[in-house]
Amino acid sequence: MTARIVPDGPEGRAAAIDVLRRGGIVALPTDTVYGIGVALEAPRAISRLFEAKGRPADRAVAILVADLAQAEALATFDGLARALALAHWPGGLTLVLPRRPGVRLPTELTAGGATVGLRVPDHEAPRALAAAVGPLPTTSANRSGEPPANDAAAIAKVLGDALDLILDGGPARGGPASTVVDCTTKRPRVLRVGAVPAAAIEELLGGSGSVDMGR
């Protein structure tokens, strides 16, 4: 059965929230490409997400959150990580952070590790969904290893049978993927350069040499 497509807006987001709360998978627009996401607390939802994507179990999935406060409930921020979040959230920056002590996350989500990747996207839809149902484990809307689908029709063609609802926000904004910075060590390390220039991260954290550029 092909996923239902609804326009992004108050009614569409309400439908998406209902699906997420019931453990379903929703395709949603973000500030870069479309993602497919699930509610963190929904039983078996993360396993369904991996199955839909065809994603290897040893590859962790990032979590979209509504704001910094929601991120701090999952992960520990030091001064540098908080400075990066305040400067570039909402936006194209994913921070890899130590999981907060006492917080349990599904093994599939973290690939068995003690860290978690978090991002506040610069798009109202995912932030609204995360505010309503909690953090959203999200990955790009495509089969693993294939290019991301850039609109609702393409998502329905590629993933429709594996999804429950597609929130149609029009063509994807596109652009580079998020920059990924590992903040689990004393000297932050750029794992992937994307939407936020590496130079901007270095400047914020103290200039040349303050960041491991991962070269």
N, C-alpha and C positions, 0 to 999 in steps of 0.2 A: 504494500500500500504506500503510495507516494505521500510525502509530508504535505500538510496543509500550508499554504502560503498566505500570510496576512501582512498588510501594510504596517510599517513602523509608525507608531503613534500610541496614544493612550490605550485604545482598545486592543491593538496588537500586542503591546507590552503586557497588558493584563492577561491576555491569552498565553503569552510566553511564560509568564510567572506561574500560571496554573500548571502548565506542562512541566516546568522545571520542578515544582513542588511535588509532582506525582512521579518524579524519577525519569522524565523524558529528556530527549536531546533536542536542543534548539539551535538552529543556525541564526546568527545575529551579526549585524553590521558593527564594525569597529572603525577606528580612525585610520586603519591601513587596509587590510583585507577582511573578508568575512571569516568569522570563526564558528566553530560548533562547540557548544558548552553544555554543562550539566550543573546541577546544584551539588555542592560539596557534600552535604549531609544526606542526600538521597540514596537509599540502599541500592547497591549494584550499578549506580549510574556511571561511575567512572569506568567500570569494566565495559559497559555498553559503549562508552565513548571510544575506548581503545579498539573495540571490535568494529565500530562504524568506520573509523579512520584506517584500520589495518596497521596500526602503529605498533612497532616493536615494544615489548614490555620493559625493556631496559632504557627507554627514552622517557624522561620525566616530562610532565605537562605543566605549563605555566598557569597561574591563577589570576584572573581579572578580579579586581576589587573596586569597591565604590569610592574609597578614599583612604587617606593615610591611616586613619583610626582603625579601619577594618583590616588593613595590612598589619598593623601593630598587634592585633589580636592573634595573628598567626606566626609572626616572625620577630626576631630581636633586631632592633636598629641601633647601631652605634652612631656617633656624631656625623661621620662621613656619609653613611647611608641615608641618614635623615636629611642631610644637606642636599644630596642628589634628588631625593624624593620631593622635597619642597621646591627645588628649582625646576624639575622636569615632569612632575605629575600635576594634572593629567597630561599624558603625552607618550611619546615613543621610547620609553625607557623601561626595561625589565631589570629588576634587582634580584640577584640570587643572595639569599639571606639565611642565617641559621634559624631553624625552626624554634619557636618559643618553647622553653621547657614546659612539659606537661601537655602540650598540644599534640594530639595524635592525628596523623594524616594517613590515608590509605597508602599501602606500599606501592601500588601501581602509579600513584601520583608523583611520588618522589624517587622512583626507581630504586627504592630501598635505602636512600640516603637520608642525611639529617638536615638537608637544606631545602629551600622552597623558592621558586621563581614567582615574583609578584609584579603586577603592573596596574596602574590606574589609567585606562585608555581615555583619549580625548574625544569621546563620543558619548552622548547622553544615554543611548540605549543600553549598552552593557553596564554602565554605572547604575542606571535605574534598576536593572534586573538584579544586580549584585546587592543593591541596597535593600531590595525586597526579600530575596531568598538567601542571601549570604554569598560568600566568595564563589566564583565560577571557574572551575577548571575548564580551560578553553584551548583549543588547537585550531589551526587553520582549516578552512572548509575545503578539503580535498582528500583523496586517498593518499596514503603515505607514499612519498616519492614523486607525486604528480603536482603540476602547478595548481595554485589555489583558484577556485571558481570565483568569478568577480561579480556575479549578480544572482538573483533568486532563481532564475530559470536554469542557469548553469549548475547551481547547487542541487536543484531538484533532479536534474539529469544524472549527475554523478553520485549523489548521496541520498536522493529522495527516499528510497526504500529503507534506509537506516535511520532516518530522522523522524521526529514527531511534528515539528513545526519549523517553518522558515519565516523569520521576521524580515520583511522586505524593506530595506532602506535605500533602494535604488542601487546604481552601480557602485562598486567599492571605490573608496577614495584612492586606493593604491599607494604608491610611494614605497620607500624602503621599509623593511621590517624594523621592529624595535631594536635599539642598541641594548645589548645584554652586559651587565656589569656584575661581577662576582664580588660581593662585599663580605665574604666569610673570612678573609685574611686581613692582616694589618694594612697591607697595601692593596687597594682595590684593583681588580684585573678585568680588563675589557675582553669579554669572550666573543662578542660579535659587534662590529660597527654597523650602525644602521641609521635610524631617523635622527638620533642625537649625535652630533659630531664628536669624535674622540677629543678634539681640542677643547671643546666646551667642558667636557668632564675634567680634563686636566686643569684647566683654568680655575674651575670651581674648587677643586681640591688642593690647589696650592702651586700650580704651574708644572712645568716640564719635570718629569721624573717622579711625580707624585702618584702616578697610575702605571700599573703594568699593562702595556698595550698588547700583550699576548703574542708578540711576534717571535 
